[in-house]
Amino acid sequence: MLKSKNEWLKQYITVIYESKEHVFRIVDTDALYQFTNTKPDALLDSQKIKTDLVASLKNKETSLNNISEKELSNKYGLELINK
């Protein structure tokens, strides 16, 4: 478990979405909190952020194939490392 939200900016998370494994780097924790509707303390649990991220992507019907890197960074607080 991470001790602070600043540690997230150094972390990579891997999720299965759209039948593919995606690796993200968190670049903006505040945008990620807003997108996943999660409180900062909840993001200290790596499994919870993975679950909340996938649920948010599904609920908002977000396709990673149709999203720009800029939008992903600005709106979701993520950088997609692999496609």
N, C-alpha and C positions, 0 to 999 in steps of 0.2 A: 504494500500500500504506500502511495506517495504521501509525503508530509505537507507539501504546499502546492498551490496552483502554479507557482513559477516553475516547478519541476516538470509540469506538463509540457511546457514549451520545449523541452528536450526529449520528449517521449514520442514514440511511434506506436500506433495502435493498428491492429489487423482485424478486419471484419470480413465476414462472408456476406456479400450482397449482390444481387442480380447474378447468382450462380458463379461468382468469381471471388477470389480472395483479393482484397484491396488493403494496401498499407497507406496510412495517413500519418502526417506529422501535424501536431497541433500548433497552429501559429497565432491564434487569438482565442484565449480562454473565454473572454466575455462574449464573443460571437457564438462560440460553441455552447455556452450556458443558455443563451437566448434561443438558439436553434433547437436544442434538445429539451428546453424548458426544465433545466436541471439547476439545482442550487450548487454553489461552489463546493460545499463539503461533500456532496454526493459524487462529484467527479474525482475525488481522491481514491475511489474504488475503481480499479481498471476494468473489472468485469461489468460494472454498472454503466460506465461510459460507453462501452461497446454495445451493450444491450439497448441503451437509450439512443445511441446514434443510429443503429439499424432501424429501430422503431420509428424514429423521426423521419428518416429517409423514406420509409414505406408509407407513413401517414401523409407525408407531403407529396407522395408520388414523384420523388426526385430520381431522375435517371443520371447516373454518373457518366453515361455516354454523351449526354446532351448538355453538360454544364461546363462553363469555361473555368479555367484555373483561377482567374480573377474573382469570379463570383463565388467559387468554392472557398477561396481565402477570405473575402470580405464578408460574405453572408453566413458562412458556416464555420469559419475559423480553422479551416483545414487546408493542408496541401496534400494532394494525391501523389504519392511516391511512385506507385506502379499502376498501370491501367490494364 
